[in-house]
């Protein structure tokens, strides 16, 4: 029998806030075009699987009614890898879950949130039933590795219940990496020393999911800031090696030589999955500094190049 990763209490208590954000901050998707929902291209297969599992669960519920809830809450056809079905009723009670939120089955989770938010939560759940599928991104603990990761859920109301299935997003998009780089460059232009200190202090505004900033001082070729591995701070960037032994530091310097911007490819450890993965890094100059942000690509995508 599969064991759940240990879940810190503070994350257990956040489930109600998650459900609130799920319904109040959702992006509405027409049922007939659910497969066209806006998802990151590299996660299209996971999105398709989640929507198929959701449709399968709703069909099963319509066949046998509430008896299906027990099926959703145990290992079987409604738990597929990291994806599972969970159900909440319009009173805010967790009715079924094939994942770690199973510990809330039978409990009214609205009691765990602020009263003012609880009223809004109740109002959202009391909306009329429709054929619409909703989609929402949020952060949640991955029960397979015990790490907090981005997650996207698809959910639909049927009768007095809301059915949902989600999938994890351990890799940020290229556009998210560019956005973080743009923010870092803006801060570096205004307050370079303060920004370097903030990066090294893991400022959440400069560290987002699996994205982080690192900075090289071209006056001495030292790594002066790193938003993930502090052991690299102060090291000779030219000596930096990838996980497969490639001189990635020198490769980056060569790529941006004589240019303001560059893009490099190499193998690096993803801080979310803790696995070596293909990575693409955006480099851009700011005075005598080189500022960089990298994003991880699916191995399948990398093989297509």
C-alpha positions as CSV (number, residue, x, y, z in Angstrom):
1,X,0.0,0.0,0.0
2,X,1.4,3.4,-1.0
3,X,2.4,5.7,1.9
4,X,1.8,9.4,1.8
5,X,4.8,11.7,2.5
6,X,4.7,13.3,5.9
7,X,2.7,16.5,5.7
8,X,3.6,19.4,8.0
9,X,0.7,20.7,10.0
10,X,0.9,24.2,8.5
11,X,0.3,22.7,5.0
12,X,-2.6,20.6,6.2
13,X,-4.3,23.7,7.6
14,X,-3.8,25.5,4.3
15,X,-6.1,23.2,2.4
16,X,-9.1,25.4,3.1
17,X,-7.3,28.4,1.7
18,X,-6.4,26.3,-1.3
19,X,-10.0,25.4,-1.9
20,X,-11.0,29.0,-1.5
21,X,-8.5,30.2,-4.1
22,X,-9.6,27.3,-6.3
23,X,-13.1,28.5,-6.5
24,X,-12.7,32.3,-6.1
25,X,-9.7,32.7,-8.4
26,X,-10.6,30.2,-11.0
27,X,-10.4,30.6,-14.8
28,X,-13.7,29.5,-16.4
29,X,-13.4,27.1,-19.3
30,X,-16.3,26.1,-21.5
31,X,-17.0,22.4,-21.2
32,X,-17.1,21.8,-24.9
33,X,-13.6,23.2,-25.3
34,X,-12.0,22.1,-22.1
35,X,-9.1,20.5,-23.9
36,X,-8.3,24.0,-25.2
37,X,-7.8,25.4,-21.7
38,X,-4.7,27.6,-21.4
39,X,-2.0,25.3,-20.1
40,X,1.8,25.4,-20.6
41,X,2.6,23.4,-23.7
42,X,5.1,21.1,-21.9
43,X,2.2,20.0,-19.6
44,X,-0.4,19.3,-22.2
45,X,-0.3,15.6,-21.7
46,X,-0.8,16.0,-17.9
47,X,-3.6,18.4,-18.5
48,X,-5.3,16.0,-20.9
49,X,-4.9,13.1,-18.4
50,X,-6.3,15.3,-15.6
51,X,-9.4,16.2,-17.6
52,X,-9.9,12.6,-18.7
53,X,-9.7,11.4,-15.1
54,X,-12.2,14.1,-14.0
55,X,-14.6,13.1,-16.7
56,X,-14.2,9.5,-15.7
57,X,-14.9,10.3,-12.1
58,X,-18.0,12.3,-12.9
59,X,-19.3,9.6,-15.2
60,X,-18.8,7.0,-12.5
61,X,-20.6,9.2,-10.0
62,X,-23.6,9.5,-12.4
63,X,-23.7,5.8,-12.7
64,X,-23.7,4.7,-9.0
65,X,-24.1,8.0,-7.1
66,X,-22.4,8.4,-3.7
67,X,-21.0,4.9,-3.8
68,X,-18.4,6.3,-6.1
69,X,-16.9,8.4,-3.3
70,X,-15.4,5.4,-1.7
71,X,-13.8,4.4,-5.0
72,X,-12.3,7.8,-5.3
73,X,-10.7,7.6,-1.8
74,X,-8.7,4.4,-2.3
75,X,-5.9,3.2,-4.6
76,X,-7.3,2.1,-7.9
77,X,-8.7,3.4,-11.1
78,X,-9.1,7.0,-9.8
79,X,-5.5,7.4,-8.7
80,X,-3.1,7.7,-11.6
81,X,0.5,8.4,-10.5
82,X,0.4,11.9,-8.9
83,X,-3.1,12.6,-10.1
84,X,-6.2,11.7,-8.0
85,X,-9.8,12.7,-7.6
86,X,-11.1,14.8,-4.7
87,X,-14.7,15.9,-4.0
88,X,-16.1,18.7,-1.8
89,X,-19.8,19.4,-1.2
90,X,-21.5,22.8,-1.3
91,X,-21.3,23.0,2.5
92,X,-17.6,22.8,2.3
93,X,-17.2,19.2,3.5
94,X,-14.5,17.1,2.0
95,X,-16.3,13.9,0.8
96,X,-13.6,12.0,-1.0
97,X,-9.9,12.2,-1.9
98,X,-7.4,9.8,-3.3
99,X,-4.5,12.0,-2.1
100,X,-3.1,13.5,1.2
101,X,-6.3,15.6,1.7
102,X,-8.0,12.3,2.6
103,X,-7.3,13.3,6.2
104,X,-10.1,15.9,5.8
105,X,-12.8,13.5,4.6
106,X,-16.0,14.2,6.6
107,X,-14.8,17.5,7.9
108,X,-16.2,20.9,7.1
109,X,-13.0,22.7,6.0
110,X,-14.7,26.1,5.9
111,X,-14.3,26.2,9.7
112,X,-10.5,26.4,9.2
113,X,-10.5,29.7,7.4
114,X,-11.1,33.3,8.3
115,X,-14.9,34.0,8.7
116,X,-14.9,36.8,6.1
117,X,-13.2,34.4,3.6
118,X,-15.6,31.6,4.7
119,X,-18.6,33.6,3.6
120,X,-17.1,34.2,0.2
121,X,-16.1,30.5,0.0
122,X,-19.7,29.5,0.8
123,X,-21.1,31.9,-1.8
124,X,-18.8,30.5,-4.4
125,X,-19.8,26.9,-3.7
126,X,-23.5,27.9,-3.8
127,X,-23.4,28.9,-7.4
128,X,-25.8,26.9,-9.7
129,X,-24.6,23.7,-11.3
130,X,-23.4,24.0,-14.8
131,X,-21.4,22.0,-17.5
132,X,-18.5,24.4,-17.1
133,X,-15.0,23.1,-16.2
134,X,-12.9,25.5,-14.1
135,X,-9.1,25.6,-14.0
136,X,-6.8,27.1,-11.3
137,X,-3.1,27.2,-10.5
138,X,-2.0,27.1,-6.9
139,X,0.8,25.6,-4.7
140,X,0.4,22.3,-2.9
141,X,2.6,19.6,-1.4
142,X,3.5,16.7,-3.7
143,X,2.7,13.6,-1.8
144,X,5.4,11.7,-3.8
145,X,8.4,13.8,-2.8
146,X,7.1,15.9,0.1
147,X,7.9,19.1,-1.7
148,X,5.7,22.1,-2.3
149,X,5.1,22.6,-6.0
150,X,2.9,24.5,-8.4
151,X,-0.2,22.6,-9.3
152,X,-3.1,23.1,-11.7
153,X,-6.5,21.7,-11.0
154,X,-9.6,21.1,-13.2
155,X,-12.9,21.0,-11.4
156,X,-16.6,20.8,-12.1
157,X,-19.8,21.0,-10.0
158,X,-22.3,18.2,-10.3
159,X,-25.4,18.1,-8.0
160,X,-24.3,19.4,-4.6
161,X,-20.6,18.4,-5.1
162,X,-17.5,19.7,-6.8
163,X,-15.2,17.2,-8.4
164,X,-11.5,18.0,-9.0
165,X,-8.3,16.6,-10.4
166,X,-4.9,18.3,-10.5
167,X,-1.4,17.8,-11.7
168,X,1.9,19.2,-10.6
169,X,4.1,21.8,-12.4
170,X,7.6,21.3,-11.2
171,X,9.1,23.2,-14.1
172,X,8.4,26.9,-14.8
173,X,7.9,28.3,-18.3
174,X,10.4,30.2,-20.4
175,X,8.2,33.3,-20.1
176,X,8.2,33.0,-16.3
177,X,12.0,32.8,-16.4
178,X,12.2,35.9,-18.6
179,X,9.8,37.8,-16.2
180,X,12.0,37.0,-13.2
181,X,15.1,38.0,-15.2
182,X,13.5,41.3,-16.2
183,X,12.6,42.0,-12.5
184,X,16.1,41.2,-11.4
185,X,17.7,43.4,-14.1
186,X,15.5,46.3,-13.1
187,X,16.6,45.9,-9.4
188,X,20.2,45.5,-10.4
189,X,20.1,48.7,-12.4
190,X,18.7,50.7,-9.4
191,X,20.4,49.0,-6.4
192,X,23.0,46.4,-7.5
193,X,24.5,45.7,-4.1
194,X,21.2,45.5,-2.4
195,X,19.8,43.2,-5.1
196,X,22.8,40.9,-4.8
197,X,22.3,40.7,-1.1
198,X,18.6,39.9,-1.5
199,X,19.3,37.1,-4.0
200,X,21.7,35.6,-1.5
201,X,19.1,35.9,1.2
202,X,16.7,34.0,-1.0
203,X,14.3,36.9,-1.2
204,X,11.0,35.3,-2.4
205,X,10.6,38.2,-4.9
206,X,13.7,36.9,-6.7
207,X,13.1,33.2,-6.1
208,X,10.0,31.6,-7.7
209,X,9.3,27.9,-7.6
210,X,12.2,26.3,-9.5
211,X,13.4,29.7,-10.8
212,X,16.2,31.7,-9.2
213,X,18.7,34.4,-10.1
214,X,22.5,34.2,-10.2
215,X,25.0,36.9,-10.9
216,X,28.6,37.0,-12.1
217,X,30.9,39.9,-11.6
218,X,32.9,40.2,-14.9
219,X,35.6,42.3,-13.1
220,X,36.9,39.2,-11.3
221,X,34.7,36.4,-12.9
222,X,33.3,35.5,-9.5
223,X,29.8,34.2,-8.7
224,X,28.6,37.0,-6.4
225,X,25.0,35.9,-6.0
226,X,23.1,32.6,-6.3
227,X,19.4,32.2,-5.3
228,X,19.7,28.5,-4.6
229,X,23.2,27.2,-3.8
230,X,25.1,29.5,-1.5
231,X,28.2,27.4,-1.7
232,X,28.7,28.8,-5.2
233,X,29.0,32.3,-4.0
234,X,32.5,33.6,-4.3
235,X,33.7,30.8,-6.6
236,X,35.4,31.3,-9.9
237,X,32.6,31.1,-12.4
238,X,34.9,29.9,-15.1
239,X,35.4,26.7,-13.1
240,X,31.6,25.9,-12.9
241,X,30.8,22.4,-14.1
242,X,27.4,20.9,-15.0
243,X,26.2,17.7,-13.4
244,X,27.6,15.7,-16.4
245,X,31.0,17.3,-16.1
246,X,30.7,20.0,-18.8
247,X,32.5,23.4,-18.3
248,X,29.2,25.2,-18.2
249,X,30.5,28.4,-16.6
250,X,33.0,29.0,-19.4
251,X,30.4,28.0,-22.0
252,X,28.1,30.8,-20.7
253,X,30.9,33.3,-20.7
254,X,31.7,32.4,-24.3
255,X,28.1,32.6,-25.3
256,X,27.7,36.1,-24.1
257,X,31.1,37.4,-25.1
258,X,30.6,40.5,-27.2
259,X,26.9,40.4,-26.7
260,X,24.3,41.9,-24.3
261,X,22.2,38.8,-24.2
262,X,22.7,35.0,-24.6
263,X,21.0,31.7,-24.2
264,X,22.8,28.5,-23.1
265,X,21.8,24.8,-22.7
266,X,23.2,22.3,-20.2
267,X,22.3,19.7,-17.6
268,X,21.6,20.9,-14.0
269,X,19.8,19.7,-10.8
270,X,16.3,20.9,-10.5
271,X,15.8,22.2,-6.9
272,X,12.1,21.1,-7.0
273,X,12.5,17.6,-8.4
274,X,16.1,17.1,-7.1
275,X,16.9,15.4,-10.4
276,X,19.4,16.3,-13.1
277,X,17.4,17.9,-16.0
278,X,18.0,19.8,-19.2
279,X,18.2,23.5,-18.4
280,X,18.2,26.6,-20.6
281,X,19.6,29.8,-19.1
282,X,18.9,33.4,-20.1
283,X,21.9,35.7,-19.7
284,X,21.9,39.5,-19.8
285,X,24.5,42.1,-18.9
286,X,23.9,44.9,-16.4
287,X,26.9,47.1,-16.0
288,X,29.9,44.9,-15.2
289,X,27.6,42.1,-14.0
290,X,26.0,39.2,-15.9
291,X,22.5,38.4,-14.6
292,X,21.0,35.0,-15.3
293,X,17.9,32.9,-14.8
294,X,17.4,29.4,-16.1
295,X,14.4,27.2,-16.6
296,X,14.1,23.4,-16.8
297,X,12.8,21.6,-19.9
298,X,11.1,18.3,-20.0
299,X,13.5,15.6,-21.2
300,X,11.1,14.7,-24.0
301,X,11.1,18.3,-25.2
302,X,14.8,18.5,-25.1
303,X,15.1,15.3,-27.2
304,X,13.0,16.9,-30.0
305,X,15.6,19.6,-30.5
